[in-house]
Amino acid sequence: MNASVDTKELVILGLTALLALVPMSKARAAMHSGDGESARLEARLDALEHQVTLLQDENAIKNLTRAYGYYVDKALWDQVADLFSDDCRIEISGRGVYLGKKGAERFFEGSLGGGRIGLKPGMLFNHIILQGVVHLSPDGRTAKGRWRALMQIAVYHGFALWGEGTYENVYVKESGVWKISDMHFYSTYYTPWGEGPGKVALPNNGPSKSYPPDQPPSVNYDVFPGHYVPPFDYPNPVTGQSWTLKDTERFSTHGDNPPPFKRPAPPGHPGQSGH
């Protein structure tokens, strides 16, 4: 556990402990003050309780997203699907849009897993989740998060590659439990492990033929050597300036995708558009 998480948990514990003391102090103050003072104490207590809830929710969302990464590591697609709401929306790379819990199962177990749960012998599928930035809605019922994923994919004596990209997620709190309601992963690059992006860039994934999406991709964008800036769901934390689609258009390339993959691609390789 890193220092920032330790600090956040200490803040939660401290505020929770303080809340346990506030009602007694409030009761004493109410006996020696008028209704105005009592109302102010009530407002402060409500604000403090709300802040504790937001901190706990943010921590739960971060744990949810990190758990997703660990389940993907080992191709535990049934565990992955359980993290999504019933009306979820999923769009990964250029594979198209999958809708609802059935769509989640079809995408993860079908399109990614080829109908299998769990890694095959000799397969590597590491999915490292980093740099989470989470913002909750004022009412605490939904949230948005931006994450980076670093991928290591390999088949022993077959192929090996690196991949990287950005997640833009939406979360919903259902019956007190946080779930993922919308997941959009934007690929940055794919490259063979031994050669690297300075020599070889692979194209983005395409829709599966065996497990087709419910809708086509919502956006077509360049991967390395081109680049795309996924819209930021949050304003600049210093200036407060919001990011717009025009900003994304301005700072993204257009038509700089790598050429189609020419060498035969093993099953599951990003060079294959349908599997």
HELIX and SHEET records of a PDB file:
HELIX    1   1 ALA A    3  MET A   31  1                                  29    
HELIX    2   2 ASP A   35  ASP A   73  1                                  39    
HELIX    3   3 TRP A   77  ALA A   81  1                                   5    
HELIX    4   4 GLY A  100  GLU A  105  1                                   6    
HELIX    5   5 ARG A  106  LEU A  112  3                                   7    
HELIX    6   6 LEU A  245  PHE A  251  1                                   7    
SHEET    1   A 6 VAL A  97  LEU A  99  0                                        
SHEET    2   A 6 PHE A  84  ILE A  92 -1                                        
SHEET    3   A 6 VAL A 177  PRO A 192  1                                        
SHEET    4   A 6 PHE A 159  GLU A 174 -1                                        
SHEET    5   A 6 THR A 142  VAL A 155 -1                                        
SHEET    6   A 6 MET A 123  LEU A 136 -1                                        
END                                                                             
